[in-house]
């Protein structure tokens, strides 16, 4: 191997390694709002003409008082709501959770496929695999927190690798 060539490539490889390390650590960062920790925010990619999408994450209340996820918004959707799936007879139905989702102290509430989830309606465009979808969660006690949901491929059933996108901003507003 040519030692001179290897030495010339070393700064480039070092730079790539540092960028990768910084990106990886950003993915590992937890999003927080007060005593609420948000983990694994993710969504699924959508077909080009889909009017809706869904978002998933887990919310852990590390405090001693209950809180509540009461509202969600995102620039990728005309509106976003908290929905739950229920089976009535043999029919699966989605129901809007107008009062939000309770977050009991010391418990984790998971928003997941087939259960409670964020419904993005009136999408402004398709959600593409690998993109990050910004969303603002509003909690009754802890306030607002901005998160990014990493888009998994269409039909994914779980969060993609590296889905712990971090909080952009948090706290009461």
Order of alpha helices (4+ residues) and beta strands (2+ residues): alpha-beta-beta-beta-beta-beta-beta-beta-beta-beta-beta-beta-beta
